[in-house]
Amino acid sequence: METSNTTGSIRENLLLAMHKQLAKAITNFRKKVSAECRWSPPTYYRKMRAKDVLDRKNRGVAPLSNAEKDKISSLYCAEIHRLNEWFQKNVVAQNEVQSTS
């Protein structure tokens, strides 16, 4: 998935490479949650609100069902795992190679 250009850029600018991966993670997470939950972008951001939503009778309604919470948690863990694999492959492995050289 990563190219040698990405690896080369890590040697030159680790901060930029990490920033790009974090930005990619946010985008991937949003797209995967939207696809799995069948939400439009406005629905994704509306569901992200911190407070409960009111129904027509002004009763609080949780913005996420238990099934949505489970799916979102699973997608989050998968994206964190992807980030950790990238880090291990591109940062930790390079540091080990450099320290043995």
C-alpha positions as CSV (number, residue, x, y, z in Angstrom):
1,M,0.0,0.0,0.0
2,E,2.8,2.4,0.9
3,T,5.3,3.3,-1.8
4,S,9.0,3.9,-1.5
5,N,8.4,7.6,-2.0
6,T,6.4,7.6,1.2
7,T,9.2,5.8,3.0
8,G,11.7,8.2,1.6
9,S,9.6,11.1,2.8
10,I,9.5,9.7,6.3
11,R,13.3,9.9,6.5
12,E,13.1,13.5,5.4
13,N,10.0,14.6,7.4
14,L,8.5,12.2,9.9
15,L,6.1,14.8,11.2
16,L,4.6,15.4,7.8
17,A,4.3,11.6,7.1
18,M,2.5,11.1,10.5
19,H,0.2,14.0,9.9
20,K,-0.8,12.6,6.5
21,Q,-1.5,9.2,8.0
22,L,-3.7,10.7,10.7
23,A,-5.6,12.8,8.2
24,K,-6.1,9.7,6.1
25,A,-7.4,7.8,9.1
26,I,-10.0,10.5,9.8
27,T,-11.2,10.4,6.2
28,N,-11.2,6.6,6.1
29,F,-13.1,6.3,9.3
30,R,-15.8,8.8,8.2
31,K,-16.2,7.0,4.8
32,K,-16.4,3.5,6.4
33,V,-18.8,4.5,9.0
34,S,-21.0,6.3,6.5
35,A,-21.0,3.3,4.2
36,E,-21.6,0.7,6.9
37,C,-24.4,2.7,8.5
38,R,-25.7,3.9,5.2
39,W,-25.5,7.5,6.2
40,S,-25.0,10.6,4.0
41,P,-22.3,13.0,5.1
42,P,-24.8,15.4,6.7
43,T,-26.2,12.5,8.7
44,Y,-22.7,11.4,9.8
45,Y,-22.0,14.9,11.2
46,R,-25.5,15.2,12.7
47,K,-25.0,11.9,14.5
48,M,-21.7,13.1,15.8
49,R,-23.3,15.7,18.0
50,A,-22.4,15.2,21.6
51,K,-25.9,15.7,23.0
52,D,-29.1,13.7,22.6
53,V,-31.6,14.6,19.9
54,L,-35.1,15.5,20.8
55,D,-38.1,13.7,19.2
56,R,-41.4,15.4,18.3
57,K,-42.5,15.2,22.0
58,N,-39.3,16.8,23.2
59,R,-38.0,13.6,24.7
60,G,-34.4,12.8,24.5
61,V,-33.5,10.2,21.9
62,A,-29.9,8.7,21.8
63,P,-28.3,9.6,18.5
64,L,-26.8,6.1,18.0
65,S,-28.4,2.7,18.4
66,N,-26.5,0.0,20.1
67,A,-25.8,-1.7,16.8
68,E,-24.4,1.5,15.4
69,K,-22.2,1.9,18.5
70,D,-20.9,-1.6,18.0
71,K,-20.2,-1.1,14.3
72,I,-18.5,2.2,14.8
73,S,-16.3,0.8,17.6
74,S,-15.3,-2.0,15.3
75,L,-14.4,0.4,12.5
76,Y,-12.5,2.6,14.9
77,C,-10.4,-0.4,16.1
78,A,-9.7,-1.4,12.5
79,E,-8.5,2.1,11.6
80,I,-6.3,2.3,14.7
81,H,-4.9,-1.1,13.8
82,R,-4.1,0.2,10.3
83,L,-2.3,3.2,11.7
84,N,-0.3,1.0,14.1
85,E,0.7,-1.3,11.2
86,W,1.9,1.7,9.2
87,F,3.8,3.0,12.2
88,Q,5.5,-0.3,12.9
89,K,6.4,-0.8,9.2
90,N,7.5,2.7,8.4
91,V,8.8,4.2,11.6
92,V,9.9,1.5,14.0
93,A,11.4,-0.8,11.4
94,Q,13.4,2.1,9.9
95,N,14.7,3.1,13.3
96,E,15.8,-0.4,13.9
97,V,17.6,-0.5,10.5
98,Q,19.2,2.8,11.2
99,S,20.4,1.8,14.6
100,T,22.0,-1.4,13.3
101,S,23.8,0.5,10.5
